[in-house]
């Protein structure tokens, strides 16, 4: 996923929906590291916040 995809307001709802409708315990999310490196500090903090909420 790119920074813009994971920080989109709909992404959190999508992750919650996937975890609620499937019978899996873990969800694997691939992040574009180059895109994260280019992102500013505020977007990086937002990504961490979203990922911690999913935990």
C-alpha distance matrix in Angstrom:
0.0 3.8 6.7 8.2 6.0 6.4 9.8 10.9 14.0 13.3 10.2 12.8 15.2 13.0 12.4 16.1 17.1 15.5 17.1 20.3 20.7 20.1 22.3 19.9 20.1 16.7 13.1 10.9 7.3 5.8 4.6 5.8 9.2 11.0 9.1 9.9 13.3 14.0 13.2 16.4 17.6 17.4 13.6 13.4 15.9 14.2 11.0 13.7 15.6 13.1 12.4 16.2 16.9 15.2 17.4
3.8 0.0 3.8 5.5 5.2 6.3 8.6 10.0 13.6 13.8 11.3 14.0 16.6 15.0 14.8 18.3 19.5 18.4 20.1 23.1 23.7 23.4 25.7 23.3 23.3 19.9 16.5 14.3 10.5 8.8 6.2 5.4 8.4 9.1 6.2 7.5 10.9 10.8 10.0 13.3 15.1 14.9 11.1 11.4 14.4 12.8 10.3 13.4 15.4 13.5 13.5 17.1 18.0 17.0 19.3
6.7 3.8 0.0 3.8 5.5 5.4 6.1 8.4 11.9 13.1 10.9 13.1 16.1 15.4 15.1 18.3 20.0 19.5 20.8 23.6 24.8 24.8 27.1 24.7 24.2 20.9 17.7 15.9 12.2 11.1 7.9 7.6 9.2 9.8 6.4 6.2 9.7 9.3 7.3 10.1 11.7 11.2 7.4 8.2 11.1 9.5 7.6 11.1 12.8 11.4 12.1 15.5 16.4 16.2 18.5
8.2 5.5 3.8 0.0 3.8 5.7 5.3 6.0 9.7 10.9 9.7 12.5 15.0 14.4 15.1 18.0 19.3 19.2 21.1 23.5 24.4 24.9 27.6 25.6 25.5 22.5 19.1 17.9 14.1 13.5 10.9 10.6 12.7 12.8 9.1 9.7 13.0 11.7 9.5 11.8 13.8 12.4 8.8 10.9 13.2 10.8 9.7 13.5 14.4 12.6 14.1 17.4 17.6 17.4 20.3
6.0 5.2 5.5 3.8 0.0 3.8 5.6 5.3 8.8 8.7 6.9 10.1 12.3 11.0 11.8 15.0 15.9 15.7 17.8 20.2 20.8 21.3 24.0 22.2 22.5 19.6 16.0 15.0 11.5 11.4 9.8 10.4 13.2 14.1 10.9 11.4 15.0 14.5 12.6 15.1 16.5 15.1 11.4 12.7 14.7 11.9 10.1 13.7 14.4 11.7 12.9 16.4 16.2 15.4 18.4
6.4 6.3 5.4 5.7 3.8 0.0 3.8 5.5 8.2 8.6 5.7 7.8 10.8 10.1 9.8 12.9 14.6 14.4 15.8 18.3 19.6 20.0 22.4 20.3 20.0 17.1 13.8 13.1 9.6 10.3 8.6 10.4 12.5 14.2 11.3 10.6 14.4 14.6 12.2 14.3 14.9 13.4 9.8 10.5 11.9 9.1 6.9 10.2 10.8 8.0 9.1 12.6 12.6 11.9 14.9
9.8 8.6 6.1 5.3 5.6 3.8 0.0 3.8 6.2 8.3 6.8 8.3 11.3 11.7 11.9 14.3 16.2 16.8 18.0 20.2 21.8 22.6 25.1 23.2 22.6 20.0 16.9 16.5 13.2 13.9 11.7 12.9 14.5 15.7 12.4 11.3 14.7 14.4 11.3 12.5 13.0 10.8 7.5 9.4 10.2 6.9 6.4 10.0 9.8 7.7 10.1 13.0 12.7 13.1 16.1
10.9 10.0 8.4 6.0 5.3 5.5 3.8 0.0 3.8 5.4 5.5 7.9 9.8 10.2 11.6 13.8 15.0 16.0 17.8 19.5 20.7 21.9 24.8 23.4 23.4 21.1 17.9 17.9 14.7 15.6 14.0 15.0 17.2 18.2 14.7 14.4 17.9 17.1 14.2 15.5 16.4 13.8 10.8 13.1 13.8 10.3 10.0 13.5 12.8 10.2 12.8 15.6 14.5 14.7 18.1
14.0 13.6 11.9 9.7 8.8 8.2 6.2 3.8 0.0 3.8 5.6 6.5 7.6 9.4 11.1 12.2 13.5 15.3 16.9 17.9 19.5 21.3 24.1 23.1 23.0 21.2 18.4 19.1 16.4 18.0 16.8 18.3 20.4 21.6 18.2 17.5 20.9 20.3 17.1 17.9 18.2 15.2 12.8 15.0 14.8 11.0 11.4 14.3 12.6 10.0 13.1 15.3 13.4 13.9 17.5
13.3 13.8 13.1 10.9 8.7 8.6 8.3 5.4 3.8 0.0 3.8 5.6 5.3 6.2 8.8 10.1 10.5 12.3 14.4 15.3 16.3 18.2 21.4 20.7 21.1 19.5 16.6 17.6 15.2 17.1 16.6 18.5 21.0 22.5 19.3 18.9 22.6 22.2 19.3 20.7 21.1 18.4 15.6 17.4 17.5 13.8 13.3 16.1 14.7 11.4 13.8 16.3 14.1 13.6 17.4
10.2 11.3 10.9 9.7 6.9 5.7 6.8 5.5 5.6 3.8 0.0 3.8 5.4 4.9 6.2 8.6 9.7 10.5 12.4 14.1 15.3 16.5 19.3 18.1 18.3 16.3 13.2 13.9 11.5 13.5 13.1 15.4 17.9 19.7 16.9 16.3 20.0 20.2 17.6 19.2 19.5 17.3 14.2 15.3 15.6 12.2 10.8 13.4 12.6 9.0 10.6 13.6 11.9 10.9 14.5
12.8 14.0 13.1 12.5 10.1 7.8 8.3 7.9 6.5 5.6 3.8 0.0 3.8 5.4 5.2 6.2 8.6 10.0 10.8 12.3 14.3 15.7 18.2 17.0 16.6 15.0 12.6 14.0 12.2 14.9 14.7 17.4 19.5 21.7 19.0 17.7 21.4 21.9 19.0 20.2 19.8 17.3 14.8 15.5 14.9 11.6 10.6 12.3 10.6 7.0 8.9 11.1 8.7 8.0 11.8
15.2 16.6 16.1 15.0 12.3 10.8 11.3 9.8 7.6 5.3 5.4 3.8 0.0 3.8 5.5 5.1 6.0 8.6 10.0 10.4 12.1 14.2 17.1 16.7 16.9 16.0 13.7 15.8 14.5 17.3 17.7 20.3 22.7 24.9 22.1 21.2 24.9 25.2 22.4 23.6 23.3 20.8 18.2 19.2 18.6 15.1 14.3 16.0 14.2 10.7 12.4 14.2 11.3 10.3 14.0
13.0 15.0 15.4 14.4 11.0 10.1 11.7 10.2 9.4 6.2 4.9 5.4 3.8 0.0 3.8 5.4 5.0 6.1 8.6 9.7 10.5 12.1 15.2 14.7 15.6 14.3 11.6 13.3 12.1 14.9 15.8 18.5 21.2 23.4 20.9 20.4 24.2 24.6 22.2 24.0 24.1 21.9 19.0 19.6 19.7 16.4 14.8 16.7 15.7 11.9 12.8 15.2 13.0 11.0 14.5
12.4 14.8 15.1 15.1 11.8 9.8 11.9 11.6 11.1 8.8 6.2 5.2 5.5 3.8 0.0 3.8 5.4 5.2 6.2 8.5 10.1 10.8 13.3 12.1 12.3 10.8 8.3 10.4 9.6 13.0 14.1 17.3 19.7 22.4 20.3 19.3 23.0 24.0 21.7 23.4 23.1 21.3 18.4 18.3 18.2 15.4 13.3 14.5 13.7 10.0 9.9 12.3 10.3 7.7 10.9
16.1 18.3 18.3 18.0 15.0 12.9 14.3 13.8 12.2 10.1 8.6 6.2 5.1 5.4 3.8 0.0 3.8 5.5 5.3 6.1 8.6 10.3 12.5 12.0 12.1 11.7 10.2 13.1 13.0 16.5 17.7 20.9 23.1 25.8 23.7 22.4 26.0 27.1 24.5 25.9 25.2 23.0 20.5 20.6 19.8 16.9 15.4 16.1 14.6 11.2 11.5 12.7 10.0 7.7 10.8
17.1 19.5 20.0 19.3 15.9 14.6 16.2 15.0 13.5 10.5 9.7 8.6 6.0 5.0 5.4 3.8 0.0 3.8 5.5 5.0 6.0 8.5 11.5 11.9 13.1 13.1 11.4 14.3 14.4 17.7 19.3 22.4 24.9 27.5 25.3 24.5 28.3 29.1 26.7 28.3 28.0 25.8 23.1 23.4 23.0 19.9 18.4 19.5 18.1 14.5 14.8 16.4 13.7 11.4 14.2
15.5 18.4 19.5 19.2 15.7 14.4 16.8 16.0 15.3 12.3 10.5 10.0 8.6 6.1 5.2 5.5 3.8 0.0 3.8 5.4 5.3 6.0 9.2 9.0 10.7 10.3 8.4 11.3 11.9 15.2 17.4 20.5 23.2 25.9 24.1 23.5 27.2 28.3 26.3 28.3 28.1 26.4 23.4 23.3 23.3 20.5 18.3 19.3 18.7 15.1 14.5 16.4 14.5 11.3 13.7
17.1 20.1 20.8 21.1 17.8 15.8 18.0 17.8 16.9 14.4 12.4 10.8 10.0 8.6 6.2 5.3 5.5 3.8 0.0 3.8 5.7 5.6 7.4 6.8 7.6 7.9 7.3 10.9 12.3 15.9 18.1 21.7 23.8 26.9 25.3 24.2 27.8 29.3 27.2 29.0 28.3 26.6 24.0 23.4 23.0 20.6 18.4 18.6 17.8 14.6 13.5 14.7 12.8 9.5 11.1
20.3 23.1 23.6 23.5 20.2 18.3 20.2 19.5 17.9 15.3 14.1 12.3 10.4 9.7 8.5 6.1 5.0 5.4 3.8 0.0 3.8 5.8 7.7 8.8 9.9 11.3 11.1 14.7 16.0 19.6 21.7 25.1 27.4 30.3 28.5 27.5 31.1 32.4 30.1 31.6 30.9 28.9 26.4 26.2 25.5 22.8 21.0 21.3 20.0 16.8 16.3 17.1 14.6 11.8 13.6
20.7 23.7 24.8 24.4 20.8 19.6 21.8 20.7 19.5 16.3 15.3 14.3 12.1 10.5 10.1 8.6 6.0 5.3 5.7 3.8 0.0 3.8 6.8 8.8 11.2 12.6 12.0 15.3 16.7 20.1 22.5 25.7 28.4 31.2 29.4 28.8 32.5 33.6 31.6 33.5 33.1 31.2 28.4 28.3 28.0 25.2 23.2 23.9 22.9 19.5 18.9 20.2 17.9 14.9 16.7
20.1 23.4 24.8 24.9 21.3 20.0 22.6 21.9 21.3 18.2 16.5 15.7 14.2 12.1 10.8 10.3 8.5 6.0 5.6 5.8 3.8 0.0 3.7 5.6 8.7 10.1 10.0 13.1 15.2 18.5 21.4 24.7 27.2 30.2 28.8 28.2 31.8 33.2 31.5 33.6 33.2 31.8 28.9 28.3 28.3 25.8 23.4 23.8 23.3 20.0 18.7 20.1 18.4 15.0 16.2
22.3 25.7 27.1 27.6 24.0 22.4 25.1 24.8 24.1 21.4 19.3 18.2 17.1 15.2 13.3 12.5 11.5 9.2 7.4 7.7 6.8 3.7 0.0 3.8 6.9 9.4 10.6 13.8 16.6 19.9 22.9 26.4 28.5 31.8 30.8 29.9 33.3 35.1 33.5 35.5 34.8 33.6 30.8 29.8 29.7 27.6 25.0 24.9 24.6 21.6 19.8 20.7 19.3 15.8 16.2
19.9 23.3 24.7 25.6 22.2 20.3 23.2 23.4 23.1 20.7 18.1 17.0 16.7 14.7 12.1 12.0 11.9 9.0 6.8 8.8 8.8 5.6 3.8 0.0 3.8 5.7 7.4 10.5 13.5 16.8 19.9 23.4 25.4 28.7 28.0 27.0 30.2 32.2 30.8 32.8 32.1 31.1 28.4 27.1 27.0 25.2 22.4 22.1 22.2 19.3 17.1 18.1 17.2 13.6 13.6
20.1 23.3 24.2 25.5 22.5 20.0 22.6 23.4 23.0 21.1 18.3 16.6 16.9 15.6 12.3 12.1 13.1 10.7 7.6 9.9 11.2 8.7 6.9 3.8 0.0 3.8 7.0 10.1 13.2 16.6 19.4 23.1 24.5 28.1 27.5 25.9 29.0 31.3 29.7 31.5 30.4 29.5 27.1 25.5 25.1 23.7 21.0 20.1 20.1 17.7 15.2 15.6 15.1 11.6 10.7
16.7 19.9 20.9 22.5 19.6 17.1 20.0 21.1 21.2 19.5 16.3 15.0 16.0 14.3 10.8 11.7 13.1 10.3 7.9 11.3 12.6 10.1 9.4 5.7 3.8 0.0 3.8 6.5 9.6 12.9 15.7 19.4 20.7 24.3 23.8 22.4 25.3 27.7 26.3 28.3 27.3 26.7 24.1 22.3 22.3 21.0 18.0 17.3 17.8 15.5 12.6 13.5 13.6 10.0 9.3
13.1 16.5 17.7 19.1 16.0 13.8 16.9 17.9 18.4 16.6 13.2 12.6 13.7 11.6 8.3 10.2 11.4 8.4 7.3 11.1 12.0 10.0 10.6 7.4 7.0 3.8 0.0 3.8 6.4 9.9 12.7 16.3 18.1 21.5 20.8 19.6 22.8 24.9 23.5 25.7 25.1 24.4 21.5 20.1 20.5 18.9 15.7 15.7 16.4 13.6 11.0 13.0 13.0 9.3 9.8
10.9 14.3 15.9 17.9 15.0 13.1 16.5 17.9 19.1 17.6 13.9 14.0 15.8 13.3 10.4 13.1 14.3 11.3 10.9 14.7 15.3 13.1 13.8 10.5 10.1 6.5 3.8 0.0 3.8 6.6 9.8 13.3 15.0 18.4 18.0 17.1 20.1 22.4 21.5 24.0 23.6 23.5 20.4 18.7 19.7 18.5 14.9 15.1 16.7 14.1 11.2 13.7 14.6 11.2 11.6
7.3 10.5 12.2 14.1 11.5 9.6 13.2 14.7 16.4 15.2 11.5 12.2 14.5 12.1 9.6 13.0 14.4 11.9 12.3 16.0 16.7 15.2 16.6 13.5 13.2 9.6 6.4 3.8 0.0 3.8 6.4 10.0 12.0 15.2 14.5 13.7 16.9 18.9 17.9 20.5 20.5 20.3 17.1 15.6 17.0 15.7 12.0 12.9 14.7 12.0 9.6 12.8 13.8 11.0 12.2
5.8 8.8 11.1 13.5 11.4 10.3 13.9 15.6 18.0 17.1 13.5 14.9 17.3 14.9 13.0 16.5 17.7 15.2 15.9 19.6 20.1 18.5 19.9 16.8 16.6 12.9 9.9 6.6 3.8 0.0 3.8 6.8 9.0 12.1 11.9 11.7 14.6 16.5 16.3 19.3 19.7 20.1 16.7 15.1 17.3 16.4 12.6 13.8 16.3 14.1 11.8 15.2 16.6 14.2 15.3
4.6 6.2 7.9 10.9 9.8 8.6 11.7 14.0 16.8 16.6 13.1 14.7 17.7 15.8 14.1 17.7 19.3 17.4 18.1 21.7 22.5 21.4 22.9 19.9 19.4 15.7 12.7 9.8 6.4 3.8 0.0 3.8 5.9 8.9 8.3 7.9 10.9 12.8 12.5 15.6 16.2 16.8 13.4 11.8 14.4 13.8 10.2 11.8 14.6 12.9 11.2 14.6 16.4 14.8 16.0
5.8 5.4 7.6 10.6 10.4 10.4 12.9 15.0 18.3 18.5 15.4 17.4 20.3 18.5 17.3 20.9 22.4 20.5 21.7 25.1 25.7 24.7 26.4 23.4 23.1 19.4 16.3 13.3 10.0 6.8 3.8 0.0 3.8 5.6 5.4 6.4 8.9 10.3 10.9 14.4 15.8 16.8 13.5 12.2 15.5 15.2 12.0 14.0 17.0 15.6 14.3 17.7 19.6 18.3 19.6
9.2 8.4 9.2 12.7 13.2 12.5 14.5 17.2 20.4 21.0 17.9 19.5 22.7 21.2 19.7 23.1 24.9 23.2 23.8 27.4 28.4 27.2 28.5 25.4 24.5 20.7 18.1 15.0 12.0 9.0 5.9 3.8 0.0 3.8 5.4 5.0 6.2 8.7 9.9 13.1 14.1 15.8 13.1 11.1 14.4 15.0 12.0 13.4 16.8 16.2 14.8 17.7 20.1 19.2 20.0
11.0 9.1 9.8 12.8 14.1 14.2 15.7 18.2 21.6 22.5 19.7 21.7 24.9 23.4 22.4 25.8 27.5 25.9 26.9 30.3 31.2 30.2 31.8 28.7 28.1 24.3 21.5 18.4 15.2 12.1 8.9 5.6 3.8 0.0 3.8 5.4 5.1 6.4 8.8 12.2 14.1 16.1 13.5 12.2 15.9 16.6 14.1 15.9 19.2 18.7 17.8 20.8 23.0 22.4 23.5
9.1 6.2 6.4 9.1 10.9 11.3 12.4 14.7 18.2 19.3 16.9 19.0 22.1 20.9 20.3 23.7 25.3 24.1 25.3 28.5 29.4 28.8 30.8 28.0 27.5 23.8 20.8 18.0 14.5 11.9 8.3 5.4 5.4 3.8 0.0 3.8 5.4 5.2 6.3 10.1 12.4 13.7 10.7 10.2 14.0 14.0 11.9 14.3 17.2 16.5 16.2 19.4 21.2 20.8 22.4
9.9 7.5 6.2 9.7 11.4 10.6 11.3 14.4 17.5 18.9 16.3 17.7 21.2 20.4 19.3 22.4 24.5 23.5 24.2 27.5 28.8 28.2 29.9 27.0 25.9 22.4 19.6 17.1 13.7 11.7 7.9 6.4 5.0 5.4 3.8 0.0 3.8 5.4 5.1 8.2 9.5 11.1 8.3 6.9 10.6 11.2 9.0 11.0 14.1 14.0 13.6 16.3 18.5 18.5 19.8
13.3 10.9 9.7 13.0 15.0 14.4 14.7 17.9 20.9 22.6 20.0 21.4 24.9 24.2 23.0 26.0 28.3 27.2 27.8 31.1 32.5 31.8 33.3 30.2 29.0 25.3 22.8 20.1 16.9 14.6 10.9 8.9 6.2 5.1 5.4 3.8 0.0 3.8 5.6 8.0 9.4 12.1 10.3 8.6 12.2 13.7 12.1 13.4 16.6 17.1 16.6 19.0 21.5 21.7 22.6
14.0 10.8 9.3 11.7 14.5 14.6 14.4 17.1 20.3 22.2 20.2 21.9 25.2 24.6 24.0 27.1 29.1 28.3 29.3 32.4 33.6 33.2 35.1 32.2 31.3 27.7 24.9 22.4 18.9 16.5 12.8 10.3 8.7 6.4 5.2 5.4 3.8 0.0 3.8 6.6 9.4 11.6 9.9 9.6 13.2 14.2 13.2 15.3 18.0 18.3 18.5 21.0 23.1 23.5 24.9
13.2 10.0 7.3 9.5 12.6 12.2 11.3 14.2 17.1 19.3 17.6 19.0 22.4 22.2 21.7 24.5 26.7 26.3 27.2 30.1 31.6 31.5 33.5 30.8 29.7 26.3 23.5 21.5 17.9 16.3 12.5 10.9 9.9 8.8 6.3 5.1 5.6 3.8 0.0 3.8 6.6 8.1 6.1 6.6 10.0 10.7 10.2 12.6 14.8 15.3 16.1 18.4 20.2 20.9 22.6
16.4 13.3 10.1 11.8 15.1 14.3 12.5 15.5 17.9 20.7 19.2 20.2 23.6 24.0 23.4 25.9 28.3 28.3 29.0 31.6 33.5 33.6 35.5 32.8 31.5 28.3 25.7 24.0 20.5 19.3 15.6 14.4 13.1 12.2 10.1 8.2 8.0 6.6 3.8 0.0 3.8 5.5 5.6 6.4 8.9 10.2 11.0 12.8 14.5 15.8 17.0 18.7 20.5 21.9 23.4
17.6 15.1 11.7 13.8 16.5 14.9 13.0 16.4 18.2 21.1 19.5 19.8 23.3 24.1 23.1 25.2 28.0 28.1 28.3 30.9 33.1 33.2 34.8 32.1 30.4 27.3 25.1 23.6 20.5 19.7 16.2 15.8 14.1 14.1 12.4 9.5 9.4 9.4 6.6 3.8 0.0 3.8 5.5 5.0 6.2 8.6 9.9 10.7 12.3 14.4 15.5 16.5 18.5 20.3 21.4
17.4 14.9 11.2 12.4 15.1 13.4 10.8 13.8 15.2 18.4 17.3 17.3 20.8 21.9 21.3 23.0 25.8 26.4 26.6 28.9 31.2 31.8 33.6 31.1 29.5 26.7 24.4 23.5 20.3 20.1 16.8 16.8 15.8 16.1 13.7 11.1 12.1 11.6 8.1 5.5 3.8 0.0 3.8 5.4 5.2 6.2 8.7 10.0 10.5 12.4 14.4 15.4 16.7 18.8 20.4
13.6 11.1 7.4 8.8 11.4 9.8 7.5 10.8 12.8 15.6 14.2 14.8 18.2 19.0 18.4 20.5 23.1 23.4 24.0 26.4 28.4 28.9 30.8 28.4 27.1 24.1 21.5 20.4 17.1 16.7 13.4 13.5 13.1 13.5 10.7 8.3 10.3 9.9 6.1 5.6 5.5 3.8 0.0 3.8 5.4 4.9 6.2 8.7 9.7 10.5 12.3 14.2 15.4 16.9 18.8
13.4 11.4 8.2 10.9 12.7 10.5 9.4 13.1 15.0 17.4 15.3 15.5 19.2 19.6 18.3 20.6 23.4 23.3 23.4 26.2 28.3 28.3 29.8 27.1 25.5 22.3 20.1 18.7 15.6 15.1 11.8 12.2 11.1 12.2 10.2 6.9 8.6 9.6 6.6 6.4 5.0 5.4 3.8 0.0 3.8 5.4 5.1 6.4 8.7 10.0 10.7 12.4 14.4 15.7 17.0
15.9 14.4 11.1 13.2 14.7 11.9 10.2 13.8 14.8 17.5 15.6 14.9 18.6 19.7 18.2 19.8 23.0 23.3 23.0 25.5 28.0 28.3 29.7 27.0 25.1 22.3 20.5 19.7 17.0 17.3 14.4 15.5 14.4 15.9 14.0 10.6 12.2 13.2 10.0 8.9 6.2 5.2 5.4 3.8 0.0 3.8 5.4 5.1 6.2 8.7 9.9 10.5 12.4 14.5 15.6
14.2 12.8 9.5 10.8 11.9 9.1 6.9 10.3 11.0 13.8 12.2 11.6 15.1 16.4 15.4 16.9 19.9 20.5 20.6 22.8 25.2 25.8 27.6 25.2 23.7 21.0 18.9 18.5 15.7 16.4 13.8 15.2 15.0 16.6 14.0 11.2 13.7 14.2 10.7 10.2 8.6 6.2 4.9 5.4 3.8 0.0 3.8 5.4 5.0 6.2 8.7 9.9 10.7 12.7 14.6
11.0 10.3 7.6 9.7 10.1 6.9 6.4 10.0 11.4 13.3 10.8 10.6 14.3 14.8 13.3 15.4 18.4 18.3 18.4 21.0 23.2 23.4 25.0 22.4 21.0 18.0 15.7 14.9 12.0 12.6 10.2 12.0 12.0 14.1 11.9 9.0 12.1 13.2 10.2 11.0 9.9 8.7 6.2 5.1 5.4 3.8 0.0 3.8 5.4 5.2 6.2 8.6 10.0 10.9 12.7
13.7 13.4 11.1 13.5 13.7 10.2 10.0 13.5 14.3 16.1 13.4 12.3 16.0 16.7 14.5 16.1 19.5 19.3 18.6 21.3 23.9 23.8 24.9 22.1 20.1 17.3 15.7 15.1 12.9 13.8 11.8 14.0 13.4 15.9 14.3 11.0 13.4 15.3 12.6 12.8 10.7 10.0 8.7 6.4 5.1 5.4 3.8 0.0 3.8 5.5 5.2 6.0 8.6 10.0 10.8
15.6 15.4 12.8 14.4 14.4 10.8 9.8 12.8 12.6 14.7 12.6 10.6 14.2 15.7 13.7 14.6 18.1 18.7 17.8 20.0 22.9 23.3 24.6 22.2 20.1 17.8 16.4 16.7 14.7 16.3 14.6 17.0 16.8 19.2 17.2 14.1 16.6 18.0 14.8 14.5 12.3 10.5 9.7 8.7 6.2 5.0 5.4 3.8 0.0 3.8 5.5 5.2 6.3 8.9 10.2
13.1 13.5 11.4 12.6 11.7 8.0 7.7 10.2 10.0 11.4 9.0 7.0 10.7 11.9 10.0 11.2 14.5 15.1 14.6 16.8 19.5 20.0 21.6 19.3 17.7 15.5 13.6 14.1 12.0 14.1 12.9 15.6 16.2 18.7 16.5 14.0 17.1 18.3 15.3 15.8 14.4 12.4 10.5 10.0 8.7 6.2 5.2 5.5 3.8 0.0 3.8 5.5 5.2 6.6 9.1
12.4 13.5 12.1 14.1 12.9 9.1 10.1 12.8 13.1 13.8 10.6 8.9 12.4 12.8 9.9 11.5 14.8 14.5 13.5 16.3 18.9 18.7 19.8 17.1 15.2 12.6 11.0 11.2 9.6 11.8 11.2 14.3 14.8 17.8 16.2 13.6 16.6 18.5 16.1 17.0 15.5 14.4 12.3 10.7 9.9 8.7 6.2 5.2 5.5 3.8 0.0 3.8 5.4 5.2 6.6
16.2 17.1 15.5 17.4 16.4 12.6 13.0 15.6 15.3 16.3 13.6 11.1 14.2 15.2 12.3 12.7 16.4 16.4 14.7 17.1 20.2 20.1 20.7 18.1 15.6 13.5 13.0 13.7 12.8 15.2 14.6 17.7 17.7 20.8 19.4 16.3 19.0 21.0 18.4 18.7 16.5 15.4 14.2 12.4 10.5 9.9 8.6 6.0 5.2 5.5 3.8 0.0 3.8 5.3 5.2
16.9 18.0 16.4 17.6 16.2 12.6 12.7 14.5 13.4 14.1 11.9 8.7 11.3 13.0 10.3 10.0 13.7 14.5 12.8 14.6 17.9 18.4 19.3 17.2 15.1 13.6 13.0 14.6 13.8 16.6 16.4 19.6 20.1 23.0 21.2 18.5 21.5 23.1 20.2 20.5 18.5 16.7 15.4 14.4 12.4 10.7 10.0 8.6 6.3 5.2 5.4 3.8 0.0 3.8 5.5
15.2 17.0 16.2 17.4 15.4 11.9 13.1 14.7 13.9 13.6 10.9 8.0 10.3 11.0 7.7 7.7 11.4 11.3 9.5 11.8 14.9 15.0 15.8 13.6 11.6 10.0 9.3 11.2 11.0 14.2 14.8 18.3 19.2 22.4 20.8 18.5 21.7 23.5 20.9 21.9 20.3 18.8 16.9 15.7 14.5 12.7 10.9 10.0 8.9 6.6 5.2 5.3 3.8 0.0 3.8
17.4 19.3 18.5 20.3 18.4 14.9 16.1 18.1 17.5 17.4 14.5 11.8 14.0 14.5 10.9 10.8 14.2 13.7 11.1 13.6 16.7 16.2 16.2 13.6 10.7 9.3 9.8 11.6 12.2 15.3 16.0 19.6 20.0 23.5 22.4 19.8 22.6 24.9 22.6 23.4 21.4 20.4 18.8 17.0 15.6 14.6 12.7 10.8 10.2 9.1 6.6 5.2 5.5 3.8 0.0
